[in-house]
Amino acid sequence: RPIRPLFPKDYRNDVSINAMVLCVEQDNQPEICAMLGSSIALSISDIPFYGPTASVSVGMIDGEYIINPTVEQREKSQMALTVSSTKDKVMMIEAGANEVTDEEMYNAIMFGHQQNVEICKFIDKIVEENGKPKHSYEEHVVDHDLYEAIKAHITDARMEETVFTDLKQVRDERISEITAEIFDLLFEKFGNDDEEQFQADIDEAIYKYEKETVRRMILRNHKRPDGRQLDEIRPLSAEVDILPRTHGSALFKRGQTQVLTVTTIGSIAEAQKIDGLDANETTKRYMHHYNFPGFSVGEAKPSRSPGRREIGHGALAERALRPVIPSEEEFPYSLRLVSEVLSSNGSTSQASVCGSTLSLMAAGVPIKRPVAGISCGLVTGDTDDDFILLTDIQGLEDFFGDMDFKVAGTEKGITAIQMDMKIQGLTPEIIKGAIENTHKARTYILDEVMLKAIAEPRKQLSEYAPKIEFVQINPDKMAEVIGSKGKLLTEFLKNLV
């Protein structure tokens, strides 16, 4: 994620970067080494790249920040934060945390960024000694004359009217009508008798015009495509007990985005076994999975195994809720949550966080506190000070914007962050503003929507959930329970089977 925005936007050559883990020392995380190695390899290569980037892991123990913590330190740390940066700006943030405050998280990000600045200087020295000249490439731009002809015919006012709606389907229909109209109008002049290529050229030009229009509306007029205020959240609703036979279920809606999460409770024996690179994690009794079927965005395609996006969104929701899951001693069960995206217009990962919280509470899982998630978007101008932050971005604002800054947390603090971006870094002001905006939004979601659907975890598990009962026996009576040579216990177990 940190290197993706640092290629030229019109660079269409395939680039494959292979980070192969050959050996692992547990005190030094292979992910960090892979990120640094990828940046160095790109920087010394002849591939156009606006790096280098550097990456560090940040932990916090007793209020003190630690760079690249050891295994022992990671076990005690209140956060697991990864920060990637160029020499000037932050490129990527990913965090799991035990309900840390906004200030603690912001300071940790800045602390990691400061270390990255020094690492970037070190990489620059490597490039000076070993770097190759960057190769030239065939630049790709939309045909200027075609683009201007399209703008002259459609006009800015009509394009604004086209994109200004809160319904994705309506907007798509309007764009399709314009596309067909332009094809008929301009094919003879610009088509060169190649209908397929001309259709591709029109699609690209109208996409560019639509993107410029949306960004201009937001940045200059503070006008969002669906008419909301900059910090306004789409209409929200939440319901529990959607499915009568499951252990717990909940439906969370935000605008056209709808996510149904189902909770299933099992025995500890059903915990997932993990054979990975981290010696600290060998089993997992809380699992969260996320599915994004084609019908949720109106696409006719078969459902296959989850891809990178689905796996990442499931991991994010799992990380967000892990700090509030009761310990095995408090709640000796395994938990599997599955979030099914029924309809999508942006921010489904954070809707799955909210739906998972509600589903767990409905199932009777005694979570410590409810967790809500929300995303913050960004549209930037020509200078670092020229930017607009958008609370709760919909699909169009995600596609045409510069950032998707996802934050999940409780009333007490942050539990997870994941940031995707398309520009060459964020300033401290943008990061601080995004954290503040998401704090206000998730507090509203918790108080006004989620807790009104279900105020606290149910005291009893579902009638369909497995039950575990503990019986304490006086040590002096153990012989009477077990019997001579275990005879009574053996008979009991036979009858149980």
VEXDREN-2710 file (C-alpha; in Angstrom, 1 decimal):
% VEXDREN-2710
k/r/px/py/pz
1/ARG/0.0/0.0/0.0
2/PRO/2.7/2.6/0.7
3/ILE/4.4/2.2/-2.7
4/ARG/1.3/2.0/-4.9
5/PRO/0.6/5.8/-5.0
6/LEU/4.3/6.5/-5.8
7/PHE/4.3/5.4/-9.5
8/PRO/3.4/7.8/-12.2
9/LYS/-0.4/7.8/-12.7
10/ASP/0.0/7.1/-16.5
11/TYR/2.6/4.3/-16.0
12/ARG/1.0/1.2/-17.5
13/ASN/3.9/-1.3/-17.4
14/ASP/3.3/-4.3/-15.2
15/VAL/5.5/-4.2/-12.0
16/SER/6.0/-7.3/-9.9
17/ILE/7.7/-7.1/-6.6
18/ASN/8.5/-10.4/-4.8
19/ALA/9.3/-10.3/-1.1
20/MET/10.3/-13.8/-0.2
21/VAL/10.7/-14.7/3.5
22/LEU/13.8/-17.0/3.7
23/CYS/14.4/-16.9/7.4
24/VAL/12.6/-15.4/10.4
25/GLU/14.0/-14.2/13.7
26/GLN/11.0/-13.6/15.9
27/ASP/12.3/-10.3/17.4
28/ASN/12.4/-8.8/13.9
29/GLN/9.1/-8.8/12.0
30/PRO/9.5/-10.1/8.4
31/GLU/6.7/-7.7/7.2
32/ILE/8.9/-4.6/8.1
33/CYS/11.9/-6.1/6.3
34/ALA/9.8/-6.9/3.3
35/MET/8.5/-3.3/3.1
36/LEU/12.0/-1.9/3.4
37/GLY/13.4/-4.4/0.9
38/SER/10.7/-3.6/-1.7
39/SER/11.3/0.1/-1.4
40/ILE/15.1/-0.3/-1.8
41/ALA/14.7/-2.6/-4.8
42/LEU/12.4/-0.1/-6.5
43/SER/14.6/2.9/-5.7
44/ILE/17.8/1.4/-7.1
45/SER/16.0/0.0/-10.2
46/ASP/15.3/1.8/-13.5
47/ILE/11.5/1.7/-12.8
48/PRO/9.9/5.2/-12.4
49/PHE/9.2/5.5/-8.6
50/TYR/8.7/8.6/-6.4
51/GLY/10.3/7.0/-3.3
52/PRO/11.9/5.8/-1.3
53/THR/9.6/4.8/1.5
54/ALA/10.5/3.5/4.9
55/SER/8.5/1.5/7.4
56/VAL/8.6/0.8/11.1
57/SER/6.5/-1.0/13.7
58/VAL/5.6/1.1/16.8
59/GLY/4.6/-0.3/20.2
60/MET/3.6/1.4/23.4
61/ILE/4.4/0.1/26.9
62/ASP/3.6/2.2/30.0
63/GLY/3.1/5.3/27.8
64/GLU/6.5/4.9/26.1
65/TYR/6.8/4.4/22.4
66/ILE/9.1/1.6/21.1
67/ILE/10.3/1.2/17.5
68/ASN/10.3/-2.3/16.1
69/PRO/9.5/-4.0/19.5
70/THR/10.8/-7.5/20.3
71/VAL/8.5/-10.5/20.9
72/GLU/8.5/-9.9/24.6
73/GLN/7.7/-6.2/24.1
74/ARG/4.9/-6.9/21.6
75/GLU/3.2/-9.1/24.2
76/LYS/3.1/-6.2/26.6
77/SER/2.4/-3.4/24.1
78/GLN/-0.9/-1.5/24.0
79/MET/-0.7/-1.1/20.3
80/ALA/0.6/-2.8/17.1
81/LEU/1.1/0.1/14.7
82/THR/2.8/0.1/11.3
83/VAL/3.8/3.4/9.8
84/SER/5.2/3.9/6.3
85/SER/6.6/7.3/5.1
86/THR/8.6/9.1/2.5
87/LYS/11.0/11.8/3.7
88/ASP/8.1/14.3/3.7
89/LYS/4.8/12.6/4.4
90/VAL/3.1/9.6/5.9
91/MET/2.1/7.0/3.2
92/MET/0.4/4.2/5.1
93/ILE/-1.0/3.5/8.6
94/GLU/-2.2/0.2/9.9
95/ALA/-2.9/-0.4/13.6
96/GLY/-4.5/-2.6/16.2
97/ALA/-4.7/-1.2/19.7
98/ASN/-6.1/-1.8/23.1
99/GLU/-8.5/1.2/23.2
100/VAL/-5.7/3.9/23.1
101/THR/-6.7/7.6/23.0
102/ASP/-6.7/9.7/19.9
103/GLU/-3.7/11.7/21.2
104/GLU/-1.7/8.5/21.9
105/MET/-2.3/7.2/18.4
106/TYR/-1.5/10.5/16.7
107/ASN/1.8/10.8/18.7
108/ALA/2.7/7.2/17.9
109/ILE/2.2/7.8/14.2
110/MET/4.4/11.0/14.2
111/PHE/7.0/9.1/16.3
112/GLY/7.1/6.4/13.7
113/HIS/7.3/8.9/10.9
114/GLN/10.3/10.6/12.4
115/GLN/12.2/7.3/12.4
116/ASN/11.2/6.7/8.8
117/VAL/12.7/10.1/7.7
118/GLU/16.1/8.9/8.9
119/ILE/15.7/5.5/7.2
120/CYS/14.8/7.2/3.9
121/LYS/18.1/9.2/4.2
122/PHE/19.9/5.9/4.6
123/ILE/18.2/4.4/1.5
124/ASP/19.1/7.6/-0.5
125/LYS/22.8/6.8/0.2
126/ILE/22.2/3.3/-1.2
127/VAL/20.6/4.8/-4.3
128/GLU/23.6/7.1/-4.8
129/GLU/26.0/4.2/-4.8
130/ASN/23.9/1.6/-6.6
131/GLY/20.9/3.2/-8.3
132/LYS/20.2/3.0/-12.1
133/PRO/18.9/5.9/-14.2
134/LYS/15.1/5.8/-14.4
135/HIS/13.9/4.6/-17.8
136/SER/11.5/6.6/-20.0
137/TYR/8.0/5.2/-20.9
138/GLU/5.2/6.0/-23.3
139/GLU/3.0/8.5/-21.5
140/HIS/-0.7/7.9/-21.6
141/VAL/-3.1/10.9/-21.7
142/VAL/-6.7/11.4/-22.7
143/ASP/-6.9/12.9/-26.2
144/HIS/-7.0/16.7/-25.6
145/ASP/-9.3/17.6/-28.5
146/LEU/-11.8/14.8/-27.8
147/TYR/-11.9/15.8/-24.1
148/GLU/-12.5/19.4/-24.9
149/ALA/-15.2/18.5/-27.4
150/ILE/-16.9/16.4/-24.7
151/LYS/-16.7/19.2/-22.1
152/ALA/-18.1/21.7/-24.6
153/HIS/-21.1/19.5/-25.4
154/ILE/-21.9/18.3/-21.9
155/THR/-21.0/21.5/-19.9
156/ASP/-19.9/21.6/-16.3
157/ALA/-23.5/22.4/-15.1
158/ARG/-24.9/19.3/-16.8
159/MET/-22.1/17.0/-15.4
160/GLU/-22.7/18.4/-11.9
161/GLU/-26.4/17.6/-12.3
162/THR/-25.5/14.1/-13.6
163/VAL/-23.4/13.2/-10.5
164/PHE/-25.6/15.0/-7.9
165/THR/-27.7/12.1/-6.5
166/ASP/-27.6/9.8/-3.5
167/LEU/-28.5/6.8/-5.6
168/LYS/-25.6/5.0/-7.3
169/GLN/-28.0/3.4/-9.9
170/VAL/-29.4/6.7/-11.0
171/ARG/-25.9/8.2/-11.4
172/ASP/-24.8/5.2/-13.5
173/GLU/-27.8/5.5/-15.7
174/ARG/-27.2/9.2/-16.3
175/ILE/-23.5/8.5/-17.2
176/SER/-24.6/5.7/-19.6
177/GLU/-27.0/8.1/-21.3
178/ILE/-24.3/10.8/-21.8
179/THR/-21.8/8.2/-23.1
180/ALA/-24.2/6.9/-25.7
181/GLU/-25.0/10.5/-26.7
182/ILE/-21.4/11.5/-27.1
183/PHE/-20.6/8.4/-29.2
184/ASP/-23.3/9.2/-31.7
185/LEU/-22.3/12.9/-31.8
186/LEU/-18.5/12.6/-32.1
187/PHE/-17.8/9.2/-33.7
188/GLU/-17.5/10.6/-37.3
189/LYS/-15.0/13.2/-36.2
190/PHE/-12.8/11.3/-33.7
191/GLY/-13.7/7.6/-34.2
192/ASN/-11.4/6.6/-37.2
193/ASP/-13.9/3.8/-38.1
194/ASP/-12.8/1.9/-34.9
195/GLU/-15.9/1.7/-32.8
196/GLU/-14.4/-0.4/-30.0
197/GLN/-11.4/1.8/-29.5
198/PHE/-13.5/5.0/-29.7
199/GLN/-15.8/3.6/-27.1
200/ALA/-12.8/3.0/-24.8
201/ASP/-11.6/6.6/-25.5
202/ILE/-15.0/8.0/-24.6
203/ASP/-15.3/6.0/-21.4
204/GLU/-11.9/7.2/-20.3
205/ALA/-12.6/10.8/-21.1
206/ILE/-16.0/10.9/-19.4
207/TYR/-14.5/9.1/-16.3
208/LYS/-11.9/11.9/-16.2
209/TYR/-14.6/14.6/-16.6
210/GLU/-16.8/13.0/-13.9
211/LYS/-13.8/12.8/-11.5
212/GLU/-12.8/16.4/-12.1
213/THR/-16.4/17.5/-11.5
214/VAL/-16.8/15.6/-8.2
215/ARG/-13.5/16.9/-6.9
216/ARG/-14.2/20.5/-7.9
217/MET/-17.7/20.3/-6.3
218/ILE/-16.2/19.1/-3.0
219/LEU/-13.0/21.2/-2.9
220/ARG/-14.3/24.5/-4.1
221/ASN/-18.0/24.4/-3.3
222/HIS/-18.0/22.1/-0.3
223/LYS/-20.8/20.2/-2.1
224/ARG/-20.9/16.4/-1.9
225/PRO/-22.5/14.3/-4.7
226/ASP/-25.4/13.2/-2.4
227/GLY/-26.0/16.7/-0.9
228/ARG/-24.6/15.9/2.6
229/GLN/-22.6/18.2/4.7
230/LEU/-18.8/17.5/4.9
231/ASP/-19.1/15.8/8.3
232/GLU/-22.6/14.3/7.8
233/ILE/-23.1/10.6/8.0
234/ARG/-25.6/8.8/5.7
235/PRO/-28.9/7.5/7.2
236/LEU/-28.2/4.8/9.7
237/SER/-30.2/1.9/11.1
238/ALA/-29.5/-1.3/13.0
239/GLU/-31.4/-4.5/13.8
240/VAL/-30.6/-7.7/15.7
241/ASP/-32.1/-11.2/15.5
242/ILE/-32.6/-11.1/11.8
243/LEU/-32.1/-14.9/11.5
244/PRO/-34.1/-16.9/14.0
245/ARG/-32.0/-20.1/14.1
246/THR/-28.5/-18.7/14.4
247/HIS/-26.7/-18.0/17.7
248/GLY/-26.6/-14.3/16.9
249/SER/-27.3/-12.0/14.0
250/ALA/-27.5/-8.3/13.2
251/LEU/-28.0/-6.1/10.1
252/PHE/-26.3/-2.7/10.0
253/LYS/-27.2/-0.2/7.3
254/ARG/-25.4/3.0/6.3
255/GLY/-27.1/4.5/3.2
256/GLN/-27.1/1.9/0.5
257/THR/-24.5/-0.1/2.3
258/GLN/-26.0/-3.1/4.2
259/VAL/-24.0/-5.8/6.0
260/LEU/-25.5/-8.8/7.8
261/THR/-23.2/-10.4/10.4
262/VAL/-23.8/-13.8/11.9
263/THR/-22.2/-15.1/15.1
264/THR/-21.6/-18.8/15.7
265/ILE/-20.4/-20.1/19.1
266/GLY/-18.4/-23.3/19.4
267/SER/-16.2/-25.1/21.8
268/ILE/-12.6/-24.2/22.4
269/ALA/-11.6/-27.4/20.5
270/GLU/-13.0/-25.6/17.4
271/ALA/-10.4/-22.8/17.6
272/GLN/-8.4/-22.3/14.4
273/LYS/-4.9/-23.7/14.4
274/ILE/-2.3/-21.4/12.8
275/ASP/1.0/-22.5/11.3
276/GLY/2.6/-19.2/10.4
277/LEU/5.7/-17.0/10.8
278/ASP/4.7/-15.6/14.2
279/ALA/5.5/-17.9/17.0
280/ASN/3.2/-15.9/19.3
281/GLU/0.1/-16.9/17.3
282/THR/-0.5/-20.6/17.0
283/THR/-4.3/-20.7/17.6
284/LYS/-7.2/-18.3/17.2
285/ARG/-10.5/-18.7/19.0
286/TYR/-12.1/-15.5/17.6
287/MET/-12.4/-15.5/13.8
288/HIS/-14.0/-13.0/11.5
289/HIS/-14.7/-13.6/7.8
290/TYR/-16.1/-11.1/5.2
291/ASN/-17.8/-11.9/2.0
292/PHE/-18.5/-9.5/-0.9
293/PRO/-20.7/-11.2/-3.5
294/GLY/-21.1/-9.6/-6.9
295/PHE/-24.8/-9.0/-6.5
296/SER/-24.0/-6.4/-3.7
297/VAL/-22.8/-4.0/-6.4
298/GLY/-25.1/-5.2/-9.2
299/GLU/-22.6/-7.5/-10.9
300/ALA/-23.5/-10.9/-12.3
301/LYS/-20.5/-13.0/-11.4
302/PRO/-20.1/-16.3/-9.5
303/SER/-18.9/-16.3/-5.9
304/ARG/-15.4/-17.9/-5.6
305/SER/-12.8/-18.1/-2.9
306/PRO/-12.2/-14.8/-1.1
307/GLY/-9.6/-12.5/-2.7
308/ARG/-7.1/-10.1/-1.2
309/ARG/-9.7/-7.4/-0.5
310/GLU/-12.1/-9.8/1.3
311/ILE/-9.3/-11.3/3.4
312/GLY/-8.1/-7.8/4.3
313/HIS/-11.5/-6.5/5.3
314/GLY/-12.2/-9.6/7.4
315/ALA/-8.8/-9.1/9.2
316/LEU/-9.5/-5.4/9.8
317/ALA/-12.9/-6.1/11.5
318/GLU/-11.3/-8.9/13.5
319/ARG/-8.5/-6.6/14.7
320/ALA/-11.0/-4.0/15.6
321/LEU/-13.0/-6.3/17.9
322/ARG/-10.2/-8.4/19.3
323/PRO/-9.5/-6.0/22.3
324/VAL/-13.1/-6.3/23.6
325/ILE/-13.5/-10.1/23.2
326/PRO/-13.7/-11.7/26.7
327/SER/-10.7/-14.0/27.6
328/GLU/-11.0/-17.7/27.5
329/GLU/-11.3/-17.8/31.3
330/GLU/-14.2/-15.5/31.2
331/PHE/-15.9/-17.0/28.1
332/PRO/-14.6/-20.5/27.3
333/TYR/-15.9/-20.7/23.7
334/SER/-14.7/-20.2/20.2
335/LEU/-16.3/-17.5/18.0
336/ARG/-16.7/-17.3/14.3
337/LEU/-18.3/-14.2/12.8
338/VAL/-19.2/-13.9/9.1
339/SER/-20.1/-10.6/7.6
340/GLU/-22.2/-10.9/4.4
341/VAL/-22.3/-7.7/2.3
342/LEU/-25.9/-7.5/0.9
343/SER/-25.6/-4.1/-0.7
344/SER/-22.5/-1.9/-1.1
345/ASN/-22.0/1.8/-1.8
346/GLY/-18.7/2.2/0.2
347/SER/-17.4/1.6/3.7
348/THR/-18.6/-2.0/4.0
349/SER/-15.6/-3.0/6.2
350/GLN/-16.6/-0.5/8.8
351/ALA/-20.3/-1.5/8.5
352/SER/-19.1/-5.1/9.2
353/VAL/-17.4/-3.8/12.4
354/CYS/-20.7/-2.3/13.6
355/GLY/-22.7/-5.3/12.6
356/SER/-20.3/-7.7/14.3
357/THR/-20.6/-5.8/17.6
358/LEU/-24.4/-6.0/17.4
359/SER/-24.3/-9.7/16.5
360/LEU/-22.0/-10.6/19.4
361/MET/-24.2/-8.7/21.8
362/ALA/-27.3/-10.4/20.5
363/ALA/-25.6/-13.8/20.8
364/GLY/-24.9/-13.1/24.5
365/VAL/-21.1/-12.8/24.2
366/PRO/-20.0/-10.5/27.1
367/ILE/-17.8/-8.1/25.1
368/LYS/-16.2/-5.4/27.2
369/ARG/-17.6/-2.5/25.2
370/PRO/-19.3/-2.0/21.8
371/VAL/-17.1/-1.1/18.9
372/ALA/-18.1/1.2/15.9
373/GLY/-16.2/2.0/12.7
374/ILE/-16.3/4.8/10.2
375/SER/-14.1/6.0/7.3
376/CYS/-12.9/9.5/6.5
377/GLY/-12.1/10.6/3.0
378/LEU/-10.0/13.4/1.5
379/VAL/-9.9/15.7/-1.5
380/THR/-6.7/17.7/-2.0
381/GLY/-5.9/20.8/-4.0
382/ASP/-2.6/22.2/-5.3
383/THR/-1.0/22.8/-1.9
384/ASP/-0.6/21.0/1.4
385/ASP/-3.0/23.4/3.0
386/ASP/-5.7/23.0/0.4
387/PHE/-7.7/20.0/1.4
388/ILE/-11.2/18.9/2.5
389/LEU/-12.0/16.0/4.8
390/LEU/-15.2/14.0/4.3
391/THR/-16.8/11.9/7.0
392/ASP/-18.4/8.6/5.9
393/ILE/-17.4/8.4/2.2
394/GLN/-19.6/6.6/-0.3
395/GLY/-18.3/4.7/-3.3
396/LEU/-18.0/7.6/-5.6
397/GLU/-16.0/9.7/-3.1
398/ASP/-13.7/6.7/-2.5
399/PHE/-13.1/6.2/-6.3
400/PHE/-12.4/9.9/-7.0
401/GLY/-11.0/10.9/-3.6
402/ASP/-7.5/10.7/-2.3
403/MET/-7.8/8.7/0.9
404/ASP/-9.9/6.1/2.8
405/PHE/-8.9/6.5/6.5
406/LYS/-10.8/3.8/8.4
407/VAL/-10.9/4.0/12.2
408/ALA/-12.7/1.7/14.6
409/GLY/-13.0/2.0/18.4
410/THR/-15.0/2.1/21.6
411/GLU/-16.1/5.1/23.6
412/LYS/-12.8/4.7/25.5
413/GLY/-10.4/4.6/22.5
414/ILE/-9.1/3.4/19.2
415/THR/-8.9/-0.4/18.5
416/ALA/-8.0/-0.4/14.8
417/ILE/-6.9/1.8/11.9
418/GLN/-6.3/1.1/8.2
419/MET/-5.5/3.8/5.7
420/ASP/-5.6/3.5/1.9
421/MET/-4.5/6.5/-0.2
422/LYS/-3.8/7.5/-3.8
423/ILE/-1.6/10.6/-3.3
424/GLN/2.0/11.1/-2.3
425/GLY/1.5/11.3/1.4
426/LEU/-0.4/12.9/4.3
427/THR/0.6/15.9/6.4
428/PRO/0.2/15.9/10.2
429/GLU/-2.8/18.2/9.9
430/ILE/-4.7/15.8/7.7
431/ILE/-3.9/12.9/10.0
432/LYS/-5.0/14.8/13.1
433/GLY/-8.2/16.0/11.4
434/ALA/-9.1/12.5/10.2
435/ILE/-8.7/11.0/13.7
436/GLU/-10.8/13.8/15.2
437/ASN/-13.6/13.5/12.6
438/THR/-13.8/9.7/13.0
439/HIS/-13.9/10.0/16.8
440/LYS/-17.0/12.2/16.6
441/ALA/-18.7/10.0/14.0
442/ARG/-18.2/6.7/15.8
443/THR/-19.4/8.2/19.1
444/TYR/-22.6/9.3/17.3
445/ILE/-23.0/5.8/15.7
446/LEU/-22.6/4.1/19.1
447/ASP/-25.0/6.3/21.1
448/GLU/-27.6/7.1/18.5
449/VAL/-27.9/3.9/16.5
450/MET/-26.1/0.8/17.9
451/LEU/-27.0/1.1/21.6
452/LYS/-30.6/1.8/20.7
453/ALA/-30.8/-1.5/18.8
454/ILE/-29.3/-3.4/21.8
455/ALA/-28.1/-1.7/24.9
456/GLU/-25.8/-4.5/26.3
457/PRO/-24.9/-8.1/25.7
458/ARG/-27.7/-10.5/26.5
459/LYS/-27.3/-12.3/29.8
460/GLN/-28.0/-15.7/28.3
461/LEU/-26.7/-17.5/25.2
462/SER/-29.0/-18.5/22.4
463/GLU/-31.0/-21.7/23.0
464/TYR/-29.3/-23.1/20.0
465/ALA/-25.7/-22.3/21.2
466/PRO/-23.6/-25.0/22.9
467/LYS/-23.4/-24.7/26.7
468/ILE/-20.4/-25.4/28.8
469/GLU/-20.9/-26.0/32.5
470/PHE/-18.2/-26.2/35.2
471/VAL/-18.5/-28.3/38.3
472/GLN/-16.1/-27.9/41.2
473/ILE/-15.5/-30.9/43.4
474/ASN/-14.1/-30.9/46.9
475/PRO/-10.6/-32.5/46.6
476/ASP/-11.5/-34.8/49.5
477/LYS/-14.4/-36.2/47.5
478/MET/-12.4/-36.9/44.3
479/ALA/-12.0/-40.6/45.1
480/GLU/-15.8/-41.0/45.3
481/VAL/-16.2/-39.4/41.9
482/ILE/-13.4/-41.2/40.0
483/GLY/-13.9/-44.6/41.7
484/SER/-11.3/-47.3/42.2
485/LYS/-8.8/-47.1/39.4
486/GLY/-11.1/-44.6/37.6
487/LYS/-13.9/-47.1/37.2
488/LEU/-16.8/-44.6/37.9
489/LEU/-15.3/-42.0/35.6
490/THR/-14.8/-44.5/32.8
491/GLU/-18.5/-45.7/33.1
492/PHE/-19.7/-42.1/33.1
493/LEU/-17.7/-41.3/29.9
494/LYS/-19.0/-44.4/28.2
495/ASN/-22.6/-43.4/29.0
496/LEU/-21.9/-39.8/27.8
497/VAL/-20.7/-41.0/24.4
END
